[in-house]
Amino acid sequence: MAEQVIKPDLDFVKGVMASGGESLKKCYQCATCSVVCNVTPDDHPFPRKEMVWAQWGLKEKFVGNPDVWLCHQCNDCTAYCPRGAQPGEVLGAIRKQGIKEYAAVSFLSDLVGDKSKVALLFAIPAILVALVISMAGNWAPEGDVIFSKFMPIITIQMLFTPALLFGVVVAFLGVKKFWTDMKQANGVSSGDLKGSIIAALTEIVSHKKFQTCDVSKDRYISHGLVFFSFVALFITTAIGAVYIDVLHMESPFYLGYGTPVKILGNAGAIAIIAGVVLMMSNRLKNEATLGKGSYFDWMLLSLILTIGLSGLLAELTRVAGIGTMAYPIYFIHLVSVLALFLYLPYSKLAHMFYRTAAISFIKYSGRDSQSPEVAAAVSAVATGEPAEEEQTKTEQSS
Amino acid sequence: MEKKIGVYICKGCSIADTVDIAKLEECATKEMKVPVCRSHDAMCSPEGLNLIKNDLAGEEINAVLVAACSPRAKTKEFKFPGVLLERANLREFVAWTQEPNTEDTQALAEDYIRIGVTKTIHAELPDPFKLEELDKSVLVIGGGVTGMTSALGAADAGYNVLLVEKNEALGGWAKKLHRQLPQSYPFEALEKVGIEATIAKVDAHDKIKVFTSSEIEKIAGVPGMYDVTIKNAAGSQQAKAGSVVLAAGWKPYDADKLTHLGYGTSDKIITNIQMEERAKSGNIGAKKVAFIQCAGSRDANHLPYCSSMCCLTSLKQAAYVRESNPDAMAYIIYRDMRTPGQYELFYKKMQDDPGVMLTKGDVVEVREAANGNVEIVIKDTFLGEHIVLEADLVVLATGMVPNTKVEDGKVAQWKEKFDEALKASGGKPDPNAVIEQEKVPNLLNLEYKQGPELPGLEEAYGFADSNYICFQYETQRTGIYAAGSIRQPMHMLGSMEDAMGASLKAIQCIEATAEGHGVHPRAWDYTYPVVNLQKCTSCKRCTEECPFGAIEEDAKGTPFHKMSRCRRCGTCLGSCPERVISFSDFSIHQMSSMFKAMDVPDEGLRIIALVCENDAYPALDAAAFKREKISSAIRFIPVRCLGNLNLAWIADALSRGIDGMILLGCKFGENYQCHFVKGSLLANERLGKLQETLGRLMLEPERVRLEQLSIQDYDKLPTILADYIEEMEEMEPNPFKEF
């Protein structure tokens, strides 16, 4: 058998332990995690191998490894781990390391990942928004509460569009590098890129992997709520942009509460709050079995909750005509959305890019389709024996 | 004094629902002619017990037969000090295993009354055997952590201790350690070695006399009165001791034999003992230290067993590495991490250290790396392929070899000499003559017919282990108790626990000897073997078969018991062809009388089962508890050990018309379960002469069967018995029935 030189990297171990994987070393490699995981592929199981690699600080093993991204953080592994090693949390920490590794401008990575820098993290978008308002807007507009008086739409576009573009471009570059690494690490040179991406997106939209979560069944609902409300809010925003920038029409949001755009937007806002609250409550409720989650997890959850709540409250206070409350809340909303855009490739939200890439890659490389031997073995285990038992029972009863 | 037996029949636990109690009473009083027979709904109740006590108080009776439950049950209730007591087991052997109210069941119960009364008639209360002179000192051999702990334990309990250490100073291996494992909860932090404090305590204890640079030249005598000769530079000294704790410890496995792990090829490959020295010197001198577990352990070519402390030692030494430098890494390559007892906590603690990396795996090769370091090639890891790990220091975690271990090949050499001696002497060899010359392992130098040292069990790998199931600390020499790593590989904490256990056993032995009763496993037994020397032919069979070296011979070859070595098993009783050895409550004649007392009708099968009371009898009780049905043809009679079997019994029983005998005893073999080493094996050997015995009676040898079973085989017992009965039914009835 080929020999493989391993180079344990103590700093990598410490890094994973410091980013939410502090339980990493408790693993004694029994493989309960890989056995209970319903998301793992049968012929390439995780997370035990990742736990062993990480314990030994084998950083290079994670370069171009799609498996850590196939994990949907159900945390069934954590619930069943006999040693309290919390593989779900550890994999989260490893993904965080991956995000940090692939995203350009490492200063921002450090900022997002470091609890002690949370003030600076929000000061940057806050100062940007404040600067724009100070220059082009009005800190205390008179009369009816109209947000464009506070910060004109054009300035929002001038600030937010580049921020989003920055985020997307950085994420794209990261994913591109990740893709190249995956191809290299797995020795894959060609495949059906378009078909794989479509298949991956179909799988993601269906949320069927989340349905297999065992201990935290609510995860299917909560992730679905957040996911689809993001889609709804994206569509709503896009329609707005099309009305204003392409059609040069009045914003569709003034057309009234009965219009589809407005309904979709408001429903999205309510759903995103519900989804995030559900995620948070599940985290707290299941802390003992599933782990409490890392700062990295909670930062994103809090940010999304802030966006949702501030958006909805801004709308309500605006309708109620309470300017003294509406504008400050709207300010918070703007700052948090800008933070989301700016930190898109650095925060946990970057999983939308890397996970999509990883799922696409296993389809692209053909690994997603089971080998016939494994399929046969799996079906024998899953259906063979119980079927026989069933038969025997029937025979006995007849 | 005339024996007046009272029979007390219990009606409870469904006995009265199964048999006719009135008829049983009639059997006792009319047929067996006992003066008193009473029954009660629950004989073990205060009212039932009062029946017995009142009769005893009124001197209507002076011996008791309780016909109720198993003699293993209600022992606290049925206890009448100073009164001869026998038990007939009507509950387990009749009420729970037989069809109620049939003729056969009634006949069975009545036979148990006859057998019980006869047994009582032929039994007497013992007059305990006591040594004229007794020394209550404990001799402890070995001044390491085990020996010192044991010495302190016995001394603190008030006993004088002689502590003999071969080296110049006390302390043993513990003294060579850099740090010791945590000794108490939470079992997380390493501790400074505490051995100096123990040494100081021993030195200061006025009941402990320490002999350093000393060895045992000879141990003669018996438990309670050993004559010990201690040898050192100053010469030989005589001392007396009542019992012995053997705590002579271990040595590390010879690493020179570990060439497959590169030992000897590089100064970067060392043993865990050398690592301890390095750590103690304060300079580990390495940043990437790989520990190879099971180095020469659990390996058929080296030590086939697990030493149970090497994993812990490596974890401890990993802590040394990590403490020496925050960037240093300790790699542990294990087959299975084994951290016995609470040390799992220490394992967990060390595992949490990011710089301690562990993987399961088998080392394929250890070779020099291009940069002068060492490369280890490992297979079967969870890291995927064959991995290559570079280290600047490799520590081989070697195991323990007990100081009782005789070097490989030695035994074969002895055997050769033995065989030569056998030829030369024309069939009368003295195996000990050879062993005497060897003086190996030279620890006890016992003056025993069976040789100077402890007999080694094949499966104990040279450890002084007796029987790991029931007898911790016990050896095959009464009064000598093994403790610590000479008994079983163990860590320091285990050794200290072991030491206390062994010193308690040593004290128990002294007190039992003083009181004149047996030691484990017959610690309640005041009887002892008595030889009717007038009829002894000096055939020496008893001296050869005694498992405990309790019988020696005088110059004329006449056997005599060194009584406090005796464990009261009765193997000698079984071995004697002249039937001259007996106990006050157990004899050849008594058993034969019991067989004769049974009612043997002309029609119908009658079987006697002799049952080992240590394993087979409890197994029968368990089967009865499960209400298994057992043939009513069988009469179960307990024996102390199947080694009690005397061929005379078979002849007596079968010539009385009994159709067959089944002997239920322990499994054979060195890794024995037999409480008395090899009782059932000896019984089986005696059965080799069965053909001769039965041939005289013109009976088939198939009528007698020996079955080996252990206590947990209770579920197999009903089938074993049923199969035997089936075969017996196919045979012609015993023709002696009609005589």
Contacts between the chains, C-beta under 8 A, distances in Angstrom:
chain1	res1	chain2	res2	distance
A	1	B	379	7.1
A	1	B	385	5.7
A	1	B	386	4.7
A	2	B	385	5.5
A	2	B	386	6.8
A	3	B	377	6.3
A	3	B	385	7.0
A	3	B	386	4.9
A	3	B	387	7.4
A	3	B	388	5.0
A	4	B	383	7.8
A	4	B	384	7.0
A	4	B	385	4.5
A	4	B	386	6.7
A	4	B	387	5.5
A	4	B	388	6.6
A	5	B	387	7.6
A	5	B	388	4.5
A	5	B	389	8.0
A	5	B	390	7.4
A	6	B	383	6.5
A	6	B	387	5.0
A	6	B	388	6.9
A	6	B	389	6.0
A	7	B	390	7.9
A	8	B	288	8.0
A	8	B	329	5.9
A	8	B	331	7.1
A	8	B	357	5.8
A	8	B	389	7.9
A	10	B	327	6.5
A	10	B	329	5.8
A	10	B	354	6.3
A	10	B	355	5.5
A	13	B	354	4.2
A	13	B	355	7.7
A	13	B	357	7.9
A	14	B	354	5.2
A	17	B	354	5.8
A	24	B	354	8.0
A	25	B	351	5.3
A	25	B	352	4.8
A	25	B	353	7.0
A	25	B	354	6.3
A	25	B	356	7.7
A	26	B	348	6.9
A	26	B	351	6.4
A	26	B	352	6.6
A	28	B	337	7.2
A	28	B	351	7.1
A	28	B	358	7.8
A	29	B	359	7.5
A	29	B	360	6.4
A	29	B	382	5.4
A	48	B	382	6.7
A	49	B	382	6.6
A	49	B	383	7.9
A	49	B	384	7.3
A	52	B	359	6.9
A	52	B	381	8.0
A	52	B	382	4.6
A	52	B	383	5.9
A	53	B	383	7.0
A	55	B	357	6.1
A	55	B	358	7.5
A	56	B	357	5.0
A	56	B	359	6.9
A	56	B	383	6.8
A	57	B	354	7.9
A	57	B	357	7.3
A	58	B	383	7.2
A	83	B	348	7.9
